[in-house]
């Protein structure tokens, strides 16, 4: 509490139960520093059924559903190369605190910020969540593919574990790719436009790999 009297920001990453038991709730902090900004960055927020559940990035990633979208179409979830929840929620926290500091400069008032790792990672899931809410369209694993661009993926090259990543985002890029590969099959009707390329990407990928 002596430190708080001269502080601008108080950040805690315990579960809400621990913070409360230590006497470090926002209400208690404002008694010694009325304009304090408090960021509570928990796994699942200050209120709710999981609020006092300890959390790590691996847990919140899995519960968000993001792992279920990573894979190659066989339904087996694959964890990300890192824990997304940790850096994403930290960045959200920094942004929120900066906004609170700006607000305090204008009004003289502090703020309590309730930010959960689970909510933060959920913000990266909009392309999966919104189609389901609107149209009951189940999200599925895309592997290295894209929802509407093709070709889009990592392709094996000659040599030991050599790969090239190719993404075509426009008609101009498609024309340039065809010139580089110089395969007449690419000029066929089934690849005549972006939709046809996407609908026939199995064959397209096979030709590129060759």
C-alpha positions as CSV (number, residue, x, y, z in Angstrom):
1,X,0.0,0.0,0.0
2,X,2.9,2.3,0.6
3,X,4.0,1.7,-3.0
4,X,0.5,2.3,-4.3
5,X,0.4,5.9,-2.8
6,X,3.0,6.9,-5.4
7,X,1.9,4.6,-8.3
8,X,0.0,5.3,-11.4
9,X,-0.9,1.7,-12.4
10,X,-1.4,-1.5,-10.4
11,X,-1.4,-4.8,-12.4
12,X,-2.3,-8.2,-11.0
13,X,-2.3,-11.6,-12.6
14,X,-3.5,-13.7,-9.7
15,X,-7.0,-15.1,-9.6
16,X,-9.5,-12.6,-8.2
17,X,-9.8,-14.7,-5.0
18,X,-6.1,-14.2,-4.2
19,X,-6.2,-10.4,-4.8
20,X,-9.2,-10.0,-2.6
21,X,-7.7,-12.1,0.2
22,X,-4.5,-10.0,0.1
23,X,-6.6,-6.9,0.6
24,X,-5.6,-5.5,-2.8
25,X,-9.0,-5.1,-4.4
26,X,-9.6,-1.9,-6.5
27,X,-11.9,-0.6,-3.7
28,X,-9.1,-1.0,-1.2
29,X,-6.5,0.6,-3.5
30,X,-8.6,3.7,-4.0
31,X,-8.6,4.3,-0.3
32,X,-4.9,5.2,-0.5
33,X,-4.8,6.4,-4.2
34,X,-8.1,7.7,-5.4
35,X,-7.0,7.9,-9.1
36,X,-5.2,4.6,-9.3
37,X,-5.5,2.6,-12.5
38,X,-5.9,-1.1,-11.8
39,X,-5.5,-3.8,-14.5
40,X,-6.7,-7.2,-13.5
41,X,-5.4,-9.6,-16.1
42,X,-6.8,-13.0,-15.3
43,X,-7.4,-16.2,-17.2
44,X,-11.2,-15.9,-17.2
45,X,-12.1,-12.5,-15.8
46,X,-13.1,-11.2,-12.4
47,X,-16.7,-12.6,-12.5
48,X,-18.2,-15.8,-14.0
49,X,-18.0,-19.5,-13.4
50,X,-14.3,-19.8,-14.3
51,X,-13.1,-16.6,-12.6
52,X,-11.1,-18.3,-9.8
53,X,-9.7,-21.1,-12.0
54,X,-5.9,-20.8,-12.4
55,X,-4.9,-20.4,-16.0
56,X,-2.0,-20.6,-18.4
57,X,-1.8,-19.7,-22.0
58,X,-2.1,-23.3,-23.1
59,X,-5.4,-23.6,-21.2
60,X,-7.0,-20.4,-22.5
61,X,-5.9,-21.2,-26.0
62,X,-7.6,-24.6,-25.9
63,X,-10.8,-23.4,-24.2
64,X,-11.2,-20.6,-26.8
65,X,-11.4,-23.1,-29.6
66,X,-8.4,-21.7,-31.5
67,X,-6.6,-25.0,-31.4
68,X,-9.5,-26.8,-33.0
69,X,-9.0,-24.6,-36.1
70,X,-5.4,-25.5,-36.5
71,X,-4.8,-28.7,-38.4
72,X,-5.0,-30.4,-41.8
73,X,-8.6,-31.5,-42.0
74,X,-8.5,-34.6,-39.9
75,X,-10.1,-33.0,-36.9
76,X,-7.2,-33.4,-34.6
77,X,-6.4,-30.0,-32.9
78,X,-2.9,-28.8,-33.0
79,X,-1.5,-26.3,-30.5
80,X,0.1,-23.1,-31.8
81,X,3.8,-22.7,-31.9
82,X,3.5,-20.4,-28.9
83,X,0.7,-19.6,-26.4
84,X,-1.3,-16.9,-28.2
85,X,-3.2,-15.8,-25.1
86,X,-0.2,-14.5,-23.3
87,X,1.2,-12.0,-25.8
88,X,-2.3,-11.0,-27.2
89,X,-3.8,-10.3,-23.7
90,X,-0.7,-8.4,-22.7
91,X,-1.0,-6.2,-25.8
92,X,-4.7,-5.6,-25.0
93,X,-3.7,-4.7,-21.5
94,X,-1.1,-2.2,-22.6
95,X,-3.6,-0.5,-24.9
96,X,-6.3,-0.4,-22.2
97,X,-3.9,1.1,-19.6
98,X,-2.8,3.8,-22.1
99,X,-6.4,4.6,-22.8
100,X,-7.1,4.8,-19.0
101,X,-4.1,7.1,-18.5
102,X,-5.4,9.4,-21.2
103,X,-8.8,9.4,-19.6
104,X,-7.3,10.2,-16.2
105,X,-5.4,13.1,-17.7
106,X,-8.7,14.5,-19.0
107,X,-10.9,13.8,-16.0
108,X,-8.7,13.1,-13.0
109,X,-10.4,9.7,-12.5
110,X,-8.8,6.3,-12.3
111,X,-10.2,3.1,-13.6
112,X,-10.6,-0.6,-13.0
113,X,-9.9,-2.7,-16.0
114,X,-11.1,-6.3,-16.1
115,X,-9.3,-8.1,-18.9
116,X,-9.3,-11.9,-19.4
117,X,-6.9,-13.9,-21.5
118,X,-9.9,-15.9,-22.7
119,X,-11.6,-12.7,-24.0
120,X,-8.5,-11.5,-25.7
121,X,-7.9,-14.7,-27.7
122,X,-11.6,-14.7,-28.5
123,X,-11.1,-11.5,-30.4
124,X,-9.0,-13.4,-32.9
125,X,-11.8,-15.9,-33.5
126,X,-14.2,-13.6,-35.3
127,X,-13.9,-15.3,-38.7
128,X,-15.0,-18.6,-37.0
129,X,-17.6,-17.2,-34.5
130,X,-19.5,-14.8,-36.7
131,X,-20.4,-17.2,-39.6
132,X,-21.7,-19.7,-37.0
133,X,-23.8,-17.1,-35.2
134,X,-25.2,-15.7,-38.5
135,X,-25.6,-18.9,-40.6
136,X,-24.8,-21.9,-38.3
137,X,-21.7,-22.5,-40.5
138,X,-19.4,-24.8,-38.6
139,X,-15.7,-23.7,-38.8
140,X,-13.2,-26.2,-40.1
141,X,-9.5,-26.8,-40.4
142,X,-7.9,-25.2,-43.4
143,X,-4.4,-26.4,-43.0
144,X,-2.2,-24.0,-44.9
145,X,-5.1,-23.0,-47.2
146,X,-7.2,-19.8,-47.2
147,X,-11.0,-19.4,-47.0
148,X,-11.1,-17.7,-50.5
149,X,-7.6,-17.4,-52.0
150,X,-5.9,-20.1,-54.0
151,X,-3.2,-21.2,-54.5
152,X,-2.3,-20.6,-50.9
153,X,0.1,-22.9,-49.1
154,X,3.6,-24.2,-48.5
155,X,4.9,-26.5,-51.2
156,X,7.8,-29.0,-51.2
157,X,10.9,-28.2,-53.3
158,X,13.8,-30.3,-54.4
159,X,16.2,-31.1,-51.6
160,X,16.0,-32.1,-48.0
161,X,13.2,-30.3,-46.2
162,X,13.1,-27.4,-48.6
163,X,9.8,-25.5,-49.0
164,X,8.3,-22.4,-50.7
165,X,5.3,-20.5,-49.5
166,X,3.0,-19.2,-52.3
167,X,0.0,-16.9,-51.9
168,X,-1.9,-15.5,-54.9
169,X,-4.1,-12.6,-53.9
170,X,-4.9,-11.1,-57.3
171,X,-5.3,-11.8,-61.0
172,X,-2.0,-10.1,-61.7
173,X,-0.2,-12.4,-59.2
174,X,-1.9,-15.4,-60.8
175,X,-0.6,-14.4,-64.3
176,X,2.9,-13.9,-62.9
177,X,2.8,-17.3,-61.2
178,X,1.8,-19.0,-64.4
179,X,4.6,-17.3,-66.3
180,X,7.2,-18.5,-63.7
181,X,5.9,-22.0,-63.6
182,X,5.3,-22.1,-67.4
183,X,2.8,-25.0,-67.3
184,X,0.1,-25.1,-69.9
185,X,-2.3,-26.8,-67.5
186,X,-2.7,-23.5,-65.6
187,X,-4.3,-21.9,-68.7
188,X,-7.2,-24.5,-68.7
189,X,-10.8,-23.4,-68.1
190,X,-10.9,-24.9,-64.6
191,X,-8.4,-22.3,-63.5
192,X,-9.8,-19.4,-65.5
193,X,-10.8,-17.2,-62.5
194,X,-10.2,-16.9,-58.8
195,X,-13.3,-18.9,-57.9
196,X,-12.4,-21.7,-60.3
197,X,-8.9,-21.8,-58.8
198,X,-10.3,-22.1,-55.3
199,X,-12.8,-24.8,-56.2
200,X,-10.0,-26.9,-57.9
201,X,-7.2,-26.2,-55.5
202,X,-6.5,-29.9,-54.9
203,X,-5.5,-30.3,-58.5
204,X,-3.9,-26.9,-58.5
205,X,-1.7,-27.8,-55.5
206,X,-0.7,-31.1,-57.2
207,X,0.5,-29.2,-60.3
208,X,2.4,-26.7,-58.3
209,X,4.1,-29.4,-56.3
210,X,5.1,-31.1,-59.5
